[in-house]
Amino acid sequence: MHKDMITALLRLVDEDARSITFERLRDANSSKNATLLALDSTSIAALGELLYRASRGFSKEGIRDEDQIELLTVYDLNSRIPIYYRTLEGKIADVSTLENTAKDLSRDGIDPKKSIFVLDRGFYSDENVRKMLKARYKFVCAIDIKKNSFVSDAVFATGMSVQRADNFIEDRNLYCTRLTHTIEVPRRGRGENSKDLALDVCYNPLRAEREQKLLSKKLKKMRIALETGKAKLEPKSEYSRFFEAVKKKVYGKGTVTTYVVKSDQEQKERSLCGFFAYLSDGSLTKEEVVDAYAERMRIECSFKNFKERYNRPLHSDDQGVDGEIYVTFLTVVLESWIRERMKQHGLNKKYTMRSMFDEIEGIE
């Protein structure tokens, strides 16, 4: 089929077709329990002067400066199948997309207030949390320990006392303790101006060992870079955070500069190894929070498949791009469905996805 004919067919995909698809996916995956919705986004490179949504910027991988479209996908964690997507301008930050996405989900029949949003670290900000609380949305959000002092302070306060028998989650082979984090939420009229959130601090011994080794290798490489002149102790840089220059006189060599690791900073960094945290509204237990995010990580591979299957669009307008994204979305839905059925029937122990497709293609 000629590429112009393909483009013409893709342009036939309109908003009604997408709405019907989302509605059927919602009905097929409906559950009496609260729906766990995982949101994730990626940037897609795009070509075409008429693509008004494409904007200039670096991809999440930081590969290069190029025109791109931001693609947000929503997964049902109960079924591990994508149920919704929307495209955004390439420069829109993740934390600004939740409110509009919730409105779109509501329009397509998914009640945001009966769902629990499972979000990655990119969605976290105090402002975004306040918006979710005011809208009465339930949520679980991973939170960066190193970038948020209240979390790192909680980790330092908890320390190795997290390794109590009551905190051990056997299925996940980790320890988790629930703490309280209070956030200011100004209200009009009567009512409290603050809200207590659940801060689940987790510790994985295997992860701690791995991160300890990575830190040692990192500091060794940084020292070599300083000694060979490939890096400098510039103010507020990571090198100046970990190292200090010590000058001393050496017989026959004069004044020599050596670079010494700041022991207090290294110890602080090592004490965070193996720890990670989640912030939530408290509607789930700590075990359910850990399970929900573990499921979210499992569907990451499907989300990556979306980007891998989506070729750099060469369409000259948004209709062609929308059609290609829609077809790719249906492909990922089908692949996710097959993966789940393979798991249910134990076929994943015998076949990979590729070998399964080869087997199907061989049927006459």
Disulfide bonds with the S-S distance in Angstrom:
none
